[in-house]
């Protein structure tokens, strides 16, 4: 099962004019002919790059949470991405994002710590995810970050500048979101589809429902039966009113099941309550979920197909000898 992932944007679908250079990474540098015969080349800068700015905004939320009196988590590296004059609306954005971040952190570590041998973690992120550096990963953990290349490169420079290190006996590899074949690249970098893995998504730029379905197709093809996929999705994917929980739940059940996953929507309010936090009532812009793979990975299916073929061939040979 092969597919290419192409995404762009942040919490809601942008206009076609704003995402065109990002959706087609191999074409945004092509020159555009003008009437007078001249040509121009559109260039993204740090100030007008929506993916970079979205990642910095999320890092700002982690930075502010880290410096609260009673933080949900500590991100010692978020500050290297944040400008000193950055100000965020903490009441409307931070609590939901930080509650989801804490939930995903805990779910990742609890899942990985129950894996034997090689532990495979795939993070679908905005490029500034510091989890590989700040979480206490057990030895023999290999982490793959799928995110926009430009953002990841800038983040890597900042992290190197502050001396951020991956835990000993762990490995961290990046797969550019713009890669034509994500599955093939993951396998080339060492991902093993016949071993357990855990997948988490938070901040990955999504533009359309189709782009999310490509993610589901990738995870479904590479994750073994019983593996978990969880995280945070923009609520507009459900194509329903954000506050209409019944229809959103129906949508998420249908789309995940169509790719072989059993899924549960997670209530931000319930997570907040377990963390002794209070969230202001209102509509949420995100969907928090945990999904379990019910199917076998493509490699598992291929292995079993070959084994069945071998058994059939052995049976045919034995029957021939009896004659």
Long-range contacts (C-beta under 8 A, 24 or more apart in sequence): 1-183, 1-217, 1-220, 1-221, 1-298, 2-181, 2-183, 2-184, 3-181, 3-182, 3-183, 3-214, 3-217, 3-218, 3-221, 4-179, 4-180, 4-181, 4-182, 4-214, 5-146, 5-177, 5-179, 5-182, 5-211, 5-214, 5-215, 5-218, 6-178, 6-211, 6-214, 7-177, 7-204, 7-205, 7-206, 7-207, 7-211, 8-50, 8-51, 8-205, 8-207, 9-50, 9-51, 9-205, 9-206, 9-207, 10-50, 10-51, 10-54, 10-205, 11-54, 11-234, 11-236, 11-285, 12-234, 12-236, 13-207, 13-208, 13-236, 14-50, 14-207, 18-50, 19-207, 22-50, 22-51, 22-148, 22-205, 23-207, 25-178, 26-178, 44-150, 46-154, 49-150, 49-151, 51-126, 51-127, 51-148, 51-150, 51-151, 51-205, 52-127, 52-150, 52-151, 52-154, 54-126, 54-203, 54-205, 55-81, 55-126, 55-127, 55-128, 55-151, 55-155, 55-203, 56-81, 56-82, 56-83, 56-86, 56-128, 57-88, 58-97, 58-126, 58-128, 58-203, 59-128, 59-130, 60-86, 60-88, 61-88, 61-90, 61-93, 61-94, 61-97, 61-98, 62-98, 62-101, 62-130, 64-88, 64-90, 64-94, 65-94, 65-98, 65-101, 72-98, 72-99, 72-101, 72-102, 72-275, 72-277, 73-98, 73-101, 73-102, 73-105, 74-134, 75-130, 75-134, 76-134, 77-130, 77-133, 77-134, 77-159, 77-162, 77-164, 78-130, 80-158, 80-159, 80-161, 80-162, 81-128, 81-155, 81-158, 91-280, 95-272, 95-277, 95-279, 95-280, 96-268, 96-279, 96-284, 96-285, 96-286, 97-286, 99-268, 99-271, 99-272, 99-275, 99-277, 99-279, 100-202, 100-231, 100-232, 100-268, 100-271, 100-286, 100-288, 101-202, 102-271, 102-275, 103-266, 103-271, 103-288, 104-200, 104-202, 104-230, 104-231, 104-232, 105-131, 105-135, 107-200, 107-228, 107-230, 107-290, 108-135, 108-198, 108-200, 109-135, 109-136, 109-137, 111-198, 111-228, 112-137, 112-138, 112-141, 112-198, 113-138, 115-196, 115-198, 117-195, 118-142, 118-192, 118-195, 119-196, 119-198, 120-144, 120-191, 120-192, 120-195, 120-196, 120-197, 120-198, 121-197, 121-198, 121-199, 121-200, 122-146, 122-186, 122-191, 122-197, 122-198, 122-199, 122-200, 122-219, 123-147, 123-200, 123-201, 124-199, 124-200, 124-201, 124-202, 124-204, 124-215, 124-231, 125-201, 125-202, 125-203, 125-204, 126-151, 126-202, 126-203, 126-204, 126-205, 127-151, 127-152, 127-154, 127-155, 128-152, 128-155, 128-203, 129-202, 129-203, 130-159, 130-164, 132-166, 132-170, 132-172, 133-159, 133-164, 133-165, 133-166, 136-167, 137-167, 137-170, 139-167, 139-168, 139-169, 139-170, 140-169, 140-170, 141-167, 141-170, 141-171, 142-170, 142-171, 142-172, 142-173, 142-190, 142-191, 143-170, 143-171, 143-172, 143-173, 144-173, 144-174, 144-175, 144-186, 144-189, 144-191, 145-172, 145-173, 145-174, 145-175, 146-174, 146-175, 146-176, 146-177, 146-182, 146-204, 147-174, 147-176, 147-177, 147-204, 148-176, 148-177, 148-178, 148-205, 149-174, 149-176, 149-177, 149-178, 152-176, 177-204, 177-205, 182-218, 183-218, 183-221, 183-222, 186-222, 191-222, 193-221, 193-222, 193-223, 193-224, 193-297, 193-298, 193-299, 193-300, 194-224, 194-297, 194-299, 194-300, 194-303, 195-224, 196-224, 196-226, 196-227, 197-222, 197-223, 197-224, 197-227, 198-227, 198-228, 198-229, 199-223, 199-227, 199-228, 199-229, 199-230, 199-231, 200-229, 200-230, 200-231, 201-229, 201-230, 201-231, 201-232, 201-233, 202-231, 202-232, 203-232, 206-233, 206-234, 206-237, 209-237, 209-239, 212-237, 212-255, 213-255, 213-259, 216-255, 216-256, 216-259, 216-261, 217-259, 219-259, 219-293, 220-259, 220-260, 220-261, 220-293, 220-295, 221-297, 221-298, 222-297, 222-298, 222-299, 223-293, 223-297, 224-293, 224-296, 224-297, 224-300, 225-293, 225-294, 225-295, 225-296, 225-297, 225-300, 226-292, 226-293, 227-292, 227-293, 228-290, 228-291, 228-292, 228-293, 229-261, 229-290, 229-291, 229-292, 229-293, 230-289, 230-290, 230-291, 231-288, 231-289, 232-286, 232-287, 232-288, 232-289, 233-286, 233-287, 233-289, 234-285, 234-286, 234-287, 235-284, 235-285, 235-286, 235-287, 237-287, 238-287, 242-283, 242-284, 242-285, 243-283, 248-287, 252-287, 252-289, 256-289, 256-291, 260-293, 260-294, 260-295, 261-291, 261-292, 261-293, 261-294, 262-291, 262-292, 262-294, 263-289, 263-290, 263-291, 263-292, 264-289, 264-290, 264-291, 265-289, 266-290
